[in-house]
Amino acid sequence: MDERYEPGALESRWQKIWEETKLFKVEENPDKEKYYLLEMFPYPSGNIHMGHVRNYTIGDVVARYKRMQGFNVLHPMGWDAFGMPAENAAIANNSHPAKWTYENIDAMRSQLKSLGFSYDWEREIATCRPEYYRWEQWLFLKMYEKGMAYRKESFVNWCEHCQTVLANEQVEAGMCWRCAKQVRQKKLWQWFFRITDYAEDLLSYCEKLPGWPDKVITMQKNWIGKSVGAEIRFPIENTDEQIPVFTTRQDTVCGATFMCLAPEHPLVIKLSKGTQQEKDVSEFIDRISSQDRSSRAVDSYEKEGIFTGAYCLNPLSGVRMPIYTANFALMEYGTGAVMSVPAHDQRDFEFARKYDLDIVVVVKPYDDDLDPVSMTEAYAGEGIMVNSDPFNGMDNIKALDEIASYLEEKGFGKKTVNFRLRDWGISRQRYWGAPIPIIHCKTCNIVPVPEENLPILLPEDAGLLEGGKSPLPTLESFVNTTCPICGSREARRETDTMDTFVESSWYYERYCSPNYDSGMFENKSVDYWMPVDQYIGGVEHAILHLLYSRYYTRVLKDFGLVKYKEPFTRLLTQGMVCKETVSCPEHGFLLPEEVDGTGEDRCCKKCGQATTVGRVEKMSKSKKNVIDPNILLEKYGADTTRLFCLFAAPPERDLEWSEQGVEGGYRFLNRVWRLARKWMDSIREAEPFDGGPDQVEGDARDVVKKTHETIKKVTKDIEDRFHFNTAISAIMELVNTMYGVDSDKSPKKIAVMRFAMESVTLLLSPFVPHFAEELWNALGFEPSILLASWPSYREDALVKDELLIVVQVNGKLRSRFNVDVDADDDAIRKMALSDERAQKFIDGKPVKKVIVVKKKLVNIVV
């Protein structure tokens, strides 16, 4: 081996060998147990960032470890290439989305290879390729046939900046999840998937995902949002229409004194039309439509509304109730209508006080009465029902079921279950996406594209319109088509494209047979590989991608395409990569390379002014607190970069960037390199020691014991917890022990050091694979270390050595006990003082002195 550790040449050489020997290529093998390791695939944004490096390094460690354990490991990579992220980036860089995407894929593939990840690149997919999205279109047609995909006109979340519709899950605090611009409500014809048909199943199976983090399960449960209650129908005065309302508090129905409809509710315009309120209602709707309509934001608003000019009747009390439209009523919850009970709901109470509406108490505390005139807040507690004939005097909680039954019996409503989850709106008014395989014909209405005509190709040479608008509606070569039913040549293609989350909801199945051209995937391949054993990605995908993937898998199962419901057995959500921000008064946020100095004494290279060091937060391009992985690769190499990502923090925690941490990793690898160089000439031809620690003495015995302890520790840390930081720390301790071996190179000591060096190399190989390959080769092994078996440990080597400690009290022998050989004097002192037999002779007297003699004796003076 070379005298110096030179990562650049070393890593390039091994990457070339891996590629030439197709080391990472994998096929189904029924004789071997499979292990499917998958990290969430990236958007081809142009360059990988440190978040990518960390995520994929974590996955690569597990993939390599499992392969060395004998598993048949599938570890693929591909590109989430369609959708707004790629399109917006292309627009920002004055490029066409297709050109931008394919160029970035080439660049990012090269970067990933330079980090030594063990991907089977022969399985690479890009979701923008027709051979991929044609099968997505095929499944859409199947779903349409079964009524699982449908089109309707509805209010949707509209991002003006991105010129497209967003699903509820893609609106974050009223802002677009991609561009962070304000989202407003807009009425459009949209395509939807009936994810609500699976709400109960998705919810119940949350309890059957033991390998998932609790926080992700909780987020999914809350988003699905199951509520048990009743639907109550309120007749609209002077019409045959009714307003259905969902409530979990049917015990308060007699206290409902007004009705509130969401501004998006179709009845609002209808009820106000022709009344004096029409103009005011219309203006109110326009104003509210530009506000953040997320439930979190609405809860923080001052409650406001406007009378529609119409009334409805309370079906139980007969009270005439004014119908308002209010900013706190949401179409996404229940029916979009709220029976307002101001005496028992604080939001309704505030609204009633503001607009001088009636307040009627229908539940009073067990030991008190309530006066609606003097109430300062709503009473939401349990109690006795009043003003609620025929339920007066009943406990309100116990009456819930009886009231629901009464409503059903009288034809006023029914027992029901409501979910917060809404059907998945998949239409996007953007160009860069999979075309929806539908034709619109004036005669035949909506017509599915015949299967034999798939794929409906996205014209990749189409130029984007001003503002990023889709060219598809104006592109005659795409839009104009012939109706497959009546033959009309005036038919038009659907110009909406599919939400990019449709592509990412089945890519893991496509990896199983990426070149299969007779279906979405080959059944025997999916039967062998799926489900994914370990999935790794960010917690920001807890609702969007992960929930959609669970739903889509159920759809595939219902069509008989897969045999399982859940696509991911275990899930790891890694933390973010963080770094402090640095800003200049004149130039704003600065990149690390735009700053001179260290610590608090930093200045802007552009103007020389002192900079301000901000808080540590997630690396982001906008705040310029980013580290280019290419710089690290050039200076330190891939293995040091990987080592830092793994050693600085456990995977589930945020990782704080540290230049000193990177340097520390580099120094450690050099330290191992020097140790290997020192012993290599002696151990290269030697046989490794394979006995127990009782067969050697002194520092050799220490090395044998430490090696077996380290093998157990590293194995357990990878297998059980993915705590790579403590695993690496254990290897560092072993290396320190090996450095303590004196230069007396006796045959037995050489054999011990051969065994230890082999073990260190094997244990390091998942973390720093190029480095390990070089040491493995220097030790005389061929071929790759990845084909070697993971080391095992001896149980007898793990038995702790013990010492007998004699305890004296005032110089007289009073007790004995055993301690670990590595116990320090302080630990021995504490054990002696707490010894039960010694305590009898101390007899409560004050201890004047405790003398510990060379881990042999403790004398307690009282």
N, C-alpha and C positions, 0 to 999 in steps of 0.2 A: 504494500500500500504506500501511497505517496507520503512524503514527510509532513506536508501541510494539508489541512482540510480546505479544499477549494470547491465550494458547492456548485459554482457555475458549470464547470466542465463535467463534474461528476453527475449532476442531475440531468444534464442534456444527454449524456451517454446512456444512462439507465432508462430514460424515457424512450429513447430510440430502440433500445433492446426490448422493452415491454411492447412497443408497437409492432416491431418486426416479428416477435414470437407470438403475437396475439394473446398475451398473457391474461387479459381481462375478458376475453370472449367466453361466453357461457351458453350452454344448451340444456334442455330438459334432460334429467337423468333420474328415472324412477327408482334407481338403486341408492340414490343419495337424498338425504333430507334437504329440502330447499330452504333458503332464507332470502326474502325479498326486502332489500334495503333501498329506500327511496327518499331523496330530498325533493322538496317542492321545486319544480323547474322554473328557471328565470325568464323574465322578459328580456329579449335581446336589445338592451338599452344602449349598448356601445362598449362599455367596459365593466368588468366585474368590480365590485367594491368590497370593503372589508367584511360587510355583512354576508356577502356570498362566500368569501373565503372561510369565514367561521362556520357557516352552515354546512358547507360541503366538506370541510375538514372533519367535522364531527361525524358526518355520515361515512366518510372514507375510513376512519378509524374502525368503526363498527363493521363495515363491509370486509376489511382486511382481516380483522380479528376472527370473524365468523368463518371466513374461508380457511384460515389456518386451523380452525377447530374441526374442519372436515365438512362444513356445509357447502351445498351447491348454491352459490351466492349470485343473485341477480342485482346488479347495481347500474342502472341505466341513466342516461341524461338526454334532455331534449330542450325544446324552446316553446314557451308560451307566447307565440309570435303574433297573434292577431290582437285587435282591440285598441282602445284609446291610448294606452301607454306608448305603444310603438308609433301610432299615428301622430300623436301630439309631439313626440320627440322628433319625428321626421319633419313635421311642419316647422318646429323651432329651429331645425338645422337646415332648412331650405332644401329638403330632399324629398323624394317620393317614398311613401311607406314601404313599398316592395324593395326598392334598392337599398334603403336604409336598413331594413330588417335583415336581408340576406348578407349584407356586408358586416353587420354587427354579429350575426351568427358566426361567421368565419373568424372574426376577431376574438370573440368570447370563447369559442371552442379552443383556439390556440392558447388563450390565457389559462383555461381550465386544465389543459394538458400540461402546461408548464408547472402546475402545482402538484402534479403526480397523482391525480385522482384516478381510482381504479375503475373507470367507466368502460362498459362494453359499448364502444362508439358505433359498432355495427347496428345497434338498436336505436340510434339517434332518430328522433322525430322532430318535425316542426309543424305546429298546428296550422300554419298558413298554406301548407302544401295540399293540393287537391286530393291526393291519395289519402290524406287524413280526414279532411272535412267532408268528403263525399259520404262517409259513413255516418257522420253526424247528421247530415241532411237526410240520409236514409232512415235513421231512427226518428227524426222529426216527422217524417211521413207516417211511420208506424204509430207514433203518438197521436198524430192528427186523426188517423183512422179510428182510434180508440177513444177519442174525445179528451185525451190527456194534454193536447195542445190546442189552444183556441184563440180567437181574435175578438177583441171587444174595444169599444171606445170608453176611455176612462181618463180621469185626472192622473197625471203621472209627474214624477220628479223630473224637471227639465233643467239642464245646465246650458245656459246660453253660450258660455265660453266654449264648451266642448261640442255644442250643437247636437246634443243627444239626450235620450231618456236614461235615467238611473234607477236601478232597483232600490227599494227601501234600504237594503243593507249597504248600498253604496253612497248613502247620504250620511255624512258624519257632522253632527251639530249644525245641520242646515247647509253644509258646504259639500261640494263635489269631492269625492274621495280622491280624485286624481289631480284636479287643478286648484282645489280649495277655494273655488268661487261660489257665490250664492246660488242656491237652487230654488226654483219657483215651481208652482203648480201649473200644468198645462194640459188641456184636454186633447188627446190623440187616439187614433186607432192603434192598438198594440197587440202583439202576440204574447201569450202567457203559457206557462207550464203549470199544471195543477199540482203543485207541491203540497197544497193543503189536504189533498186526498191521503197523504202519507203523514200528516201531522202527528196523529196518535202513535203511529208506529215509530216515527223518528224520536218522539219523546220517550216512549217506553224503553227503547233500546239504548237510551242514554245510560240506563242502569246496567247495561251489558257491555260496557267499554272500560273494563278495569285497567287497561293499559293506557288510558288517556288522562291527562292532568285534570284535577278537579275543577280548576278555573275555567277550562274550555267546556267541560260538561255543563257547568253552571250557566255559562254564557249561552250555550245552545238551548238549554231548558228555558231560560228567560226569554229568548227570542221566539221560541215556539209558543210560549205563554198560554198554557191551558187554564181556562177558567170554567167552573161549573156553576150554572145559574138557570135563568129562565129568559125566554123571549116573550115579551109582552107587546100586544098590538094596541095602539092608540088610534081610534077613529078620527079622521080629519073632519072638522065641522062642515056640514053642507056638501059633502062629497061621499063617494063610495070607497075612497082610499083610506088606507091605514098606515101608520108609521110603526114599523117593528123596532123594538128596542131590546138590546141584550143587557141584562143586569145580573150581578151576583147578590144584589140586595133587594130581592122581591118583597122582603118584609117591610120595606119603606115605600111601596108603590102608592099607598094612600096619602103619603106626604109629598108626592110629585105635584108641583104647582105650576111648572112651565116646562116646555120642551126646548132643547137646543140641538140644532142640526149643524153638522160640519159645513163650512162654506162651500165645499166641493160637492155636497149632497145634491142629487138631481132635483129634489123637491124644492130647494131654496128659490131658484129662479121661477119655477112653476107657481109656487104659492104667492110670490110677491108680484107676479105679472098682473098688470091692470090695477094695482092698488097704489095708494099714495106713497107706499114704501119702496116701490120698484127701483127708483133711481138711487136711493140711499143704499139699498141692499146690493145693487150692482157695484156701486163704488166700494162698499165694504169688502165684497168678494175680491175685487181687483187688488185692493190694498193688502188683504191677508194672503193672497196668492204669492206675493213676493217675500213673505216672511218665512223664516225657518219653521217648517211644519213637523219637525221631529218631536216625539213625545217629550223628550228631555227639555227641548227649548220651550215648547208650549207651556210646560209646567212653570216655567220661570216668568212668563209674560203676565202683565196685568190683565185680568179677565175682562173681556169686552165683547159686545155683540150688538145685534140690531133686530128689532121686531120685523117679522116678515109680512105682517098684516093678516095672518091666518091663525086659527085656533084648532086645537084637538081636544078630545075628551078623555079624562082619566077613566079607564074601564071599570075600576073598582069604586072610586069615590064619586064619579060622575062630574067632577070639577072641570070647568072650562079652562083649558090651559093655553096661554099665548105661546106661539111658536117663534123662537128666536133662531138666528144663526149666530154662532159664537166661535171665537178663535180657539177655545180649548177643546171643542168637539173635533174628533179626528175620524176621517173615513176609514183609516187603517185599523181601527179598533171597533169590534162589534158590528153594528149596522150603520155607523156614522151618525147615529141619533142618541141623545142622552136624555133620559127622564130625570129632570133636575129636582132634587130633594134638598132644599136649602137647610132644613133643620138638622140634617144628618150627613152632610157632605160639605167640607169647608170651601171648596171651590164654588159650589152652588150657592153657599151662604153669602160669600163675597159678592157674587153676581146679583143675587136677590137684593142685598142691601144697596148696591150701586144703582139698580134700576127700579127699586121700590116694588118688588114683587112679593107675593104672599109667602109666609113661612108657616108651615103646619107641622107640629110635633106629632110623631107617630110611634116613637120609642122613647120611653122615659127611664131614667135610672131606677134601680130597684128601691132606693131609699129617698127619692126626691122627685119633685115635679119640675117641669121646665116651662118658662114663660117665653114664647117666641118674640115678644116685644122687647124684653130685657136681655135676651141671649146675646153674648158677645162673640160666640163662636159656635160652630156646629157641634152637636153631640154625636160622636161616632162609636160610642161604646155599646155594650150589651144592656138589655133591660126588658121592661114590660111594654107590650104593644098597647097603644091608645089611639083613639080616632081612626080605627082600622076595622070596623065591623065587617065580618063576624069574628075577627081574631083578637079582639080586645081582651087583655088580661093574660095572653099567652107570652111565654118567653120567646123573644124575637128569633133567637138562633134555632130553637126547637121548631118554630113555626115555618121556617124557610121551605122545607119540603112540602108541608101541608098547603102552603099558599101556592106553590108551583102546581100542585095537583088540582087545587081549586081553579086556578087560571085555565088549566087544560080542560077541566070538566065544563067550565062556562064558555069555552071557546074564545077566551081572551088571550091565550098564549100557550106555551108549552115548556116543559123542561128541556134544557139544551146545554151543550158544551160549546164554548167559544175558544178560538185560538187567535193569538196575536199574529201568528204567521199568516202572510198573504201569498197568493199565487205569484210565482216568479215571472216578472215581466222581462222577456228576453229580447224584445225589439230594440235595436240601436240604429239611430239615423246617421250612421257613420259609414264610410267607405270600407275601411280596412277590417273586414270581418267576413265570416262565412255567410253567403247568401241564403236566405230562407227560401226553400224550394216550393214556392206557391205562385200560382198564376191568377190574376184577376181578370175575369171576363164579364162583359156587360150582360151577356145572356145567361151564363152558367154560374156567375158569382165567383166564389172562391174555389179554385181547382188545384189539387195537388199535382205537382210535376210527376209524370210517370217515372217509375224507378229506373227504367232503362235509359232515361235521359240524364241521370246523375253521373258525375257531379255537375251542378250548376256552377260554372266557373266564374270566379271574381276576375274581371278584366284588370290585369296587373299593369296595363299600360295607360289606364285612365288617369287624367290629371285632376288634382283636387281643385275645388272652386274656392273663391275668396272666403276667408274666415274659416277655412277647414271644412266647408260644407261638402257633403257627399256628392260626387258627380253622377252616381247611379241613376237618380230620377231623370236626369237630362241626357243620359247616354243612350241614344236610340238603339245602338247595336246590342245593348244589354236589355233595355226595357221592353222593346217591341218583340212580341212573340206570337205564336199561334196557339189558340185554345185546343188542348188535346181531346176535348169532348165534342165541341160543335164545329171546330175548324176555323173559327173566326180569326182573322189576321189583325184584329184590333185589340187583342188581349195584351195585357201588360204584366211584366214580372213584378213580384214583390221587391221593393228596393231597400227595405230594412235589412240589416244584417244581424246575426246572432250575437248576444252578449258573450264576451270572451270567456266568461266563467262556464259556458257550456263546453268549450274546448277542454278546459282544465278539469272537467268533471268525469273524464273517462280516459285520460291519457295514460294512466298507470296500467290500464288493461291493454292498451295498444302496444306498450312496451313488450308485452309477452310474445307478440308475433307482429312486429312492426312492418314486415313486408307482405303480410297476408292480403290478398287482393279479392277474396271471395266473401268478405264480411268485415264487421268491425274489428274482429280478432278471431284467432283460431281457438275453438273451444278446448281442445286438449292442452294447449299451452296455458290458457287461463286457468284451467282446472288444476294444472300442476303448480303454477307460480302464485296465484292469488289465494287469499288476500295479501296485501302488503304486510310484512311482519313488523317493520319499523318505518314509520313516516316521520320526517323531520322538517320543520318549517316554523315560520313566525306566528305568534299568537294573534297577530292582526288578521289572520285568515280563519279565526275560530268560527265565525258565523258565515261569511261569504263562501269561500271555497270549500270548507269542510262540510258545511251543511248541505250545499248543493251536491257535493260528491256523494254523500250518504243517500240523498234523494235519487240521484241519477242511477246509482247502483241498484236501488230498489226497482226502478223502471226496467233496467236490464234484466233483473231477476224475473219480473212479471212477464217479460217476453221470452223467458226460457233461455236467455243468453248466458247467464251466470247462475251459480248455485248458492251464493252467499248474499247476505244483506249489507254487511258492513265491509267497506273496502280496506280499512286500516286497523290492524290489530292493536298496535301500540303507536303512541304519538308522543313525540318530544317537541316542545316549543322552546326554541333557544332564545336566549336574551339578546338584547341589541348590543352593537358595538358603539361605544360612546367616547367622546373626547371633548375637552374644554373648548370653548369658542374664544377667538381673539379678534378684537375689532379696533379700528383706527377712527379717530374723530372725523377724518376727511374721506377715507376710502371705505368705511364700513367694515364688514366682516372680511378677514384675511385668510388666505390659505397658509398652511404651515411654512411653505417655501417663500412666502411674502413677508416673513417675520425674521428679524435679527434678534439674537440674544436668547436667554433662557429665564425661567422663573418669572419674577415680577419685573425684571429689567429687560423688557422687550420693546422693540420699536418697529415701526412700519418701514420696510425697505423702500417704499415708493416716495415717502415724504419725510421720513426720519422722526415723526412724532411718536410720543409714548403711546403704547397700546393698552387697551383694557382687556383683562382676562376674565371671561365670563364663566358661567357654570358649566359643569360637565353634562352633556346631553347627547342624544343620538346623533351619530354622524349624518350630515345632510349636505347636499350640494349648495343649498340656499344659504346655509350658515358657514360654509367653507371649512368646517371642522372635520375635514376628510383626509385620509391617508391613502395615497395611490398604491395599491398592492404591487404595481410594477416596480416602484421605487424600492420596496422591501425585497422583492425577488432579485433585483439587480445587485443590491448591496449585501444581502444576507443569504439569499437562496430560498427555495420553497420550503425546505425542512424547518429552518428557523422560523419562518413565517407561520407555518402550521403549528410548531411547538408553542409559540407565543399565544396563539388563539386557543390552544387547549389548556395551557398551564395557568393563564391569568385568572380564570374564574370557571366554576362549574357551568355546564352548557345552558342550564335553565336561568342563569343569572346574567345580568348585563356585564359586559366586558369593557373595562376602562382602558383606553389606549395608554401605553407607556413605552417610551423609547428605551428606558432602562430595562423594561421587561423583555423587549426584543433582544437587547444586548446580552441580557442574562441567559437567554436561550441559546444564543450563538456561542457564548463562553462555555456553556455546558457541553455542547456538541464538540467543541474543540478539546475540552477536558477529556471526554470519552475517547476522542481520536488519539490524543497523546498517550492515554493508558493502553490503548490497543497497540500503538506503535511500540511502546516500551516492552510489551510481552509477546508481540506477534512472532518474532523469530523463534522464541522458545516453545510457544504453544501450537504453532501451525501444524506440526506433524504429530502432536500428542493426542492421546485418547482422553476424552473428558472423564473426570471423576464421576462415578455413579453410585457411590456408597453413602452411608449416613454420616452425620457429624461425629459420631463416636469413633470413627475410623481414622480421624485426623486430630491434630492438636493445634493449639495456639491460634495465630491469625488465620491459618487455613481453615480451622474449624469454624471460626467466626464468619468466614466468607461462605462456607457451605450452608450454615444455618441462615445467614442473611439472604442468600440466593433463593432458598426455598420459601422463606417468609415473603420475599418480594414477588415471587411468582404467584403465590396465593393472593397477595394484596392487589396486584395489578389485575389479575383475572377477576377477582370479586368486584373491583371498582369499575371495570369495563362492563362486566356482565350484569351486575345488579343495579348500578346507579348512574352509569356513564360519567362518573366523576374522574375524568381524565387528569385533572390537576393533581389529585392525591396519588393517582397511579404514577404519574411522571415524578412526583416528589419521592415516592418509594424507590424508583429506579435511581434517582440521584443519590439517595442514601446508600444504596448498594454500591454505586460507583465509589463513593467516599470510603466504604469499607474495603473495597478492592485496592484503593490507593494506600491503605494502611498495611498492606502485605509487604514484608521486607524483601530485600533483593536476593535472599537465599533461594535460588531456583532449584530446589530438590525435585525429583521426579513426581512425588505426590503433590507438592505445591503447584507444580506446572499443570498437573491434571486438574487440580481444583480450579486454577485460574482459567484453564481452557473451558471447563464447565460453566464458570461464572460469566466469561466473555460471550460464550454462545447464548447463554440465558439473557444477558443484557441486550444482545443484538436482536434476539427474537422478541423480547418484550418491547423494544423500541420500534420494531418494524411497522406496526400500524400507525404510529405517530410520525415518524421521520423515515419514510420508506426508502428514499434514495441512499441516505446515510447508512441505513441498515443493510441494504443490498451490497454496498461497498465493503462493509466489515465482514458480511457473510461470505463474500467472494474471497476476501483476504484470508479467511479461516479455512479456505479450500473447498467450499461447498459450491455445487452447481445443481440445478439451475437456480431460479429465483427463490428468495427466502419466502415468498408468498406461498410457495408450494410445500414449505416445511410445516411440520405440525407445531401447534402451540405447546409450549413447555408445560410439564406437569410437576407437581411438588410432592415430596415425601412427608407423610404425616409425622413420622418419628423425628423429622428434622425440625418440626414446629414446637416440640416440647420445650418449654422454657427451662433453662438451668436454674437451680435453686441453691440458696445458701442457708445453712443453719445458724440462726442468731441466738445467742445465749443472753438471757436477761437477768441482771443482778439488781437488787435493791439494797443500797448501802453496803455493797460489796459481797452480798450473799446470793447464791444461785436461787432464783425463784421461778423461772419459766424458760421455755424455748419456743421458737416459731421459725417457719421457713419464709424466705423472700426470694423474688426474682433476682437473678444475678446482676441485673442492671438497675436495681433499686438504688436510689441515692440515700445519703445520710439522713436527710430530712424525712423521707418516707419511712425509713427504719425507725427513727426517733418517734414518730407519730404512732407507729404500730406497737412499739414497746410500751408507750404510755397508755395505750388503750387495751393492752393485753389484760384479759380478765384475771389471771392468776397474779400478775404483778400488781393490779389494782388492790387486791386484798391486803398486800403488805404495805402499799402506800397508805392505805387506810385513811384517805381524806386529808393527809398532811400536805402542806405546801411543798412543792418540788423545788429544791434549791439549784440543782444542776443535773443535766443529762449528758453523759459521756458516751459517744459512739466510737468504738475501736475497730477500725479497718474491716468493717462489714463482718465482724465476728461476734462482737459483744456490745451490750448496752448496759451501762451502770447508771441507775437512777438514784440520786442522792436526795434524801428527804430530811 
